[in-house]
Amino acid sequence: MDAGSNGGNGKGMFDWQLTGLAANQADMVYNAERFWGGFPKQVDADKDIFPDWAIGPFAKHPANPVLEPTPEAWDRGRYGGGVHNGSILVLDGEFHYVYRGEQELAPPVAGCDYLCDIGLASSKDGVNFTKDAAHSPFFRRGEDRRFSFEDVCLVRHEDTFYLFCNRWDWLEQNPQVSGTFLSTSPDLRTWTKHGLLFPDAREIHRNPVVLQTPDNQAVRVNGQFVMYLNDGLIAYSDDLIHWTSKKIAAPWPGGENCFAMVDWSEKYADHILLFSGGHHSGHFYAIGEVLLDRRDPEKAIDWLPRPVLHAEPEHPWEDGRCARPPHRRISQFRDCIFFNGLTRHDGQWWLYYGGSEFYTCLAHAPDSTGLASRPRSS
C-alpha cells in the first residue's frame, strides 16, 4: 500500500467523507439476470466448464486493495472515483503501473463533477506500490488543464512506450476535442503528446485497446497494428501513431473493451483473446472474455457465457465502502469491476482491476492456458 494512502478516519480523511454529503447519491445497480449483452448461450451450471482458450479462474489477492488515493494529492479521489483503470508493465523485474487518478471538480461543469490525469506507481513485488510524485501527473498542464485524461492502454514497441487513453473536454464532447489520445515516452516519465487520433471522425472514439503480447509488446496482424474501440469500432495502423477506423459488421457481446492479446497459448496461436467489461449476468459491471480469429480480427468465434471476474460484496472495497473500518461509503459503484492492466510474469497472470471505481486491486490466474479444460469457479 502506498505510504500516503487514506487511513479511513481522523488525519488523512477525505473532505467528502467528513461532510457525508455524497452518501446521499444513489447506488449504481444492475439486478436483471440475463445472458451477456443480448447474446444468449445455453448454460448448464452443473456442467459449465472453462474452455481451454480462456484465462482463469482468477483468485483475488489477500492484500487488496494494492493502491488507493492519496489525500491532498492530484489523485486524492472523490465520491465514486479514485485510482484505477491503469496498465501494467514489468521491466527488469519491476512492476510499473500507469494509472488514472481522479479529483473533484467544483463547481461541476456540464453535469460532470470530476477531472482525471495519468500517473505512475512502481513495485518490486507487484503488490506494494510507491507512487512517482516527481513525474506524476503527466498531462494536465498549461492549455491541457481543461481536459480529463482517463483509462490507460499502454504498450511497448521497440524502444518506445505508447500510452493511449481517453481525453475529455466536458464543455465540448465531440470528436474534434474529445476521444482517443496518444502520447509516447522513452522511459514512462517524460511524454510527448501526439493529440487526438480521430479528430475527423463522425463519432467519438473511446476506450482504445491495442493488440499486444503477454509481455505487453504491440503486435502486428496481417501487417498492421490493431486497436479495438467502443461502439463496434476497430482501427488499424502501420506505425502506432496514424490510425484508420471502421465499423465492425458483426459485433460480439460486451460493453467497454479492457484488453486484447495474442500468443497467450500455443494451441490458439491463430486467435485473439479480448477481455470486455460491462453489464454481465446480473452484475452492474463484470469482466468477460471473447475469442476472435487472428486472421480476421473483426470476427468473433466464441465467448464465455458468464463473467470471469466480478465484484463480491464481502469485500468492502468492491461494495462501495472504505477498505478499513468503519467501512464508510466511498462510491456508488458497488457491483463494478473493470480493468486495463494485465501481464504474464513468474508463471501466472497479473490482472489489476478497479474496486468500486475507487481502488486498484489485484487478481491472479495460473499460466496454464491450453493444457486442458478445467472446472469453472463459481
N, C-alpha and C positions, 0 to 999 in steps of 0.2 A: 504494500500500500504506500502511496506517495506520502512523504513526510508532512506535506501541507494539507492533507485531506481533512474533511469535516469530521469533528468528533461527536456530533449528534446532540450535544447540549452545551450550555454555557459558552465559554470563549470559542470562537470559530463558528458559531451558529450563523446560518444564512439569514439575511434580513426577512425573507418571506416565511421562514419557519417561525420567527419571533412574532410577526404580525398575525399569522394564521389566516390571512385574507384568502390566500389561494386554496385553502382547504374547501372552499365553497364550490370549486369547479367540479363539474360532473365527470365521473369516470368514463373513459373510452371503453366500451364493452362490445362484444360480438357474441351473441348467445346461440345463434342458429347453427344447428348441427347439419352440415351438408358436405358433399364432396367438394374437392378443391376447385373453386372458381368456375363452377358450371361444367367441369369436365369429369363426368361420373365414371367411376370404375367400381366393379363389384368387389367387395372386401369381406372376407370371412375372418373375423378377429382371431379365431382359434387356429387358423391355418396360414394367416398372413406371415410371410417371411420377407426378410430383407434381401432384395435381388443382389446378385454378385457385382453389379455395376455401381451400386450405391456406396457411399461412405457413411459409416455409422455402425452401431448406435453410438451416440455421444454421451460421455459422462461429465457432469459439471464439476469443476474444481472445488475442493473444500475450502479454499482460501478466498472464494468470491465474496464481494467484488474485488477486482485487482486494480481498478483505477476509478477515481471519483473526483468531483470538482474541488478546486482549491479556493477557499473563501478569499474575497477581495482581489482575486487574480482575473485574468482575461477569460478563464474557463470556470468562473465561480458558480455557474449554473443558475437555474431559475426553477420555478414550479413547473415540472413537466419536461425539463431538459437539462442535460449535464455534459458528460464526456462519453462519446460513443461513436459508432459508425466510422471506425478507423480501419486502416490497412496495416498489416504486419509484415515485416521482412526480417530474416535472420542473416546477419552479415558477420563473418568471422566469429560465429558462435554467440553473438549478442543479438537480442531481440530489439527491434526498432518499431515502435507503434506510432503511426502518424494518424492523428485523431481529430474529430470535430469537438470543439468546446463551445458552450453556449453561455450567454449572459442576457439579462433582461434589457428590453428596450422600452424606456419610459419617457414620454407617453408613447403608447402603441402607434404604429403607422400602418394605414391601410388594413387594419384588422390584425396585424402581426405584432407580437409583444416581445420578440427576441431577435438577437443577432448572433452569428457564429463566425468563428475563424478556425484555422487549422494549426495544430502544433505537434510537437514531437516529445515522446517519452521513450526511455530505453531501460533494458533489464538484462541482467546476466542469466536469469533463470526463467524468464517468461512470465513470472508471477509478481515479483516485487519491482515496480517501475519507479524511475526517477524522471520527473519532468524537466525538459530542457528550457529553462526560463530565459536563457541568454539569447536563444534564437526564435522562440515562440512568443506570440503567434506570427504566422507567416505573411498574411496578405492584407489585412485591414489597415492600410496606411495611406496617407495622402488622399487622393481622389477616390480610392477604393474603400474608404471607411464607410461609405453608404451601403456597401454590399454585405450580404451574409454568405459565407463560404461553408459548404456543408457536404457530408457524405463522400468519403475518400475512396478512390480506386488508385492504387499505387503499383507500378510495375517497373522492372529493370529492363534495359536493353543496352547492350554493350557497356559503355562507361557512364550511362546517364539514367537517372530516375525520372519517371514521368508520373506526375500527380494529376489525376483527373478528379474533378469534383463538380458540385452544383454551385453556381453563383446566382444569387437572387437580389434584385432591387425591388423592395416591397412596393415602391411607387410606380414601377414600370415592369410589370410582369408580362413581357413579350419577348419573342426570340431575339430581337435586336439587342437586348440588355441582359436578359436572364437566361440561364441554361448551362450547358456543359462547358466547363472552363478547364484550361490546361496550363500547367506550369512545370518547368524542368529544373533539375538540380544535379550537380556532380557529387553532392555529399549529404543530402537530406536536410541541409541547414541554410544554404543560400539558394534562392529561387529566381528563375527568370520566367516572367509571366508571358504567355502566348495569347491569352484572352479567350473569348468565346470561340467554340469550334463550329457552331452552326448559326451564325447571325442572320443568314438569309433564308432560314427555314420558315415554313408557314406555321409551325407549332413549336413550342418549347421542347428541346431535347434534354432529358434529365436522367439522373441515376446511371451514369456511364459505368459499364463493366467490361474491361478489356481482357480478352482471352489470354491466359498465361499458363505456365507450367507449375507443378507443385512447389518449386523453389522461387516462384514469382517472377520468372522471366517472361516478357512478352513474346508471343509466338505467332508466326505467320501460318495461315491456312490457305491453300491454293494461291500462295504467293503474296497474300495480303494480311495485315493485321485486322482483327475483328473486334467490334465493340457492340455489346448489347445495351439497349436503352429501354426506358419505359414506353408504354403505349404502342407496343408492337413495332418498334423501330430497331433497325440494325444498321451499323455503319462499317465502312471498310477504309483502309489507309495503306499507303505504300511506305510511310515514314513515321507514323505515330503522331504527326502534327497536323497534317491536312487530311480531312475526313469527308466522305460522301455517304449520306444516309438514304435509306429506303424503308418502306413498309414491308413487314413480313406477311406473306399471303395467308399462312395458316398458323396463327399464334397458338401457344401452348398455355397450360394453366399457370397461375401465379400472379403476383402483383408487381412489386418492385424487384428488380434484379439485385442480387447480392454478390455473386462471384461466379466466374466461369473458367474452366481449365481443361487441359488435355494432358495425356501421358500420366494419369494417376494410376493406371492399371495396364499391364501388358496385354491382358485379354481384350481390353477395349481401346486399343491404340488407334482405332478408326472412329472414335467417338469423342464427344464433348460432354462434360458434366457441368450443368448450370444449377446453381442454388438460387432460389427465389423466395421472397418474403411477402406475406400478405394475409388476408382473411383465409384461414385454413382450418377446416374440420372443427368448427366451433370455437376457434381461437381468434381473438382480435387480430393478432399478427403472430405468425409462426413460420418456420423455415421448411421449405420443400426442396426436392431435387428432381431435375429433368434430364433425361438422356437425349442427346442430339447426334446427328450424323456429321462427322468431321469433314466429309467430302462435300456436304451441303449444310453449312452452319445455320440455315434457316429452317431445317427440318427436324421436328421432334419425333422421337421413336417411342419413348416410354417415360413414365413419371411415377413417383411414389404417391399412393392414394392417401397417405397420412403423413403428418409432419415428422421430420427427423429431429427437430428441436422445438420446444415450446415452453412457455412460462409455467412455473409451478407456484401456487400461492403459499406453500410452506416456506419459500424463500422470500423474505420481506423485500429484498432488492428487485424481485421480479413481480411483486404485488403492489407496486406504487408506494412503498414505505421505505424509510431510512434503514440502512443496513444494521444500525446499532440501536439498542433500547433507548428511549421507549418506542421506537419504530414509528415516528411521526410520518404523516402523509407527505410525500415529496413529489408525487406525479399522479396524473390521472390515467397514465398508460399502464394499467395493471396487468393486462394479459398480452404483453407486447415484447417480442424478441425479433431483432433484426441484426444483420452483421454485414461487414465488408471485408473482414480480415481473416484469412486462412493461409496456413503454410504447413509444409511437412518437415518434421525435424525429429531426430532421435527415435525413429521408428513409430511415430504417431502423428496425428493431425492436431494442430493447434488452431482452434476457432475462437475468435474474440467477438463477443456479441454484446448487444445493449440490453441491460436490465431496466425495464420501465422507462426507457429512453433517457435514463439518468446516469447509470453506472456502466462501466465496461467490465464484463465478466469473461471467464474462460471455460471452454469445454474441450475435452479430448476424445478422439476416436482412434482405434488401432489402425495401423497401416497394413491392413490385411486384405484390401480390396482385390477381388479376382481369384481368391483361393477357393471359396465355396460359398453357397448360400447359407445363411445362418438365421436363427430366430430373431425376430424383431423385439426391441424393448417396448415396454408399454408406454 
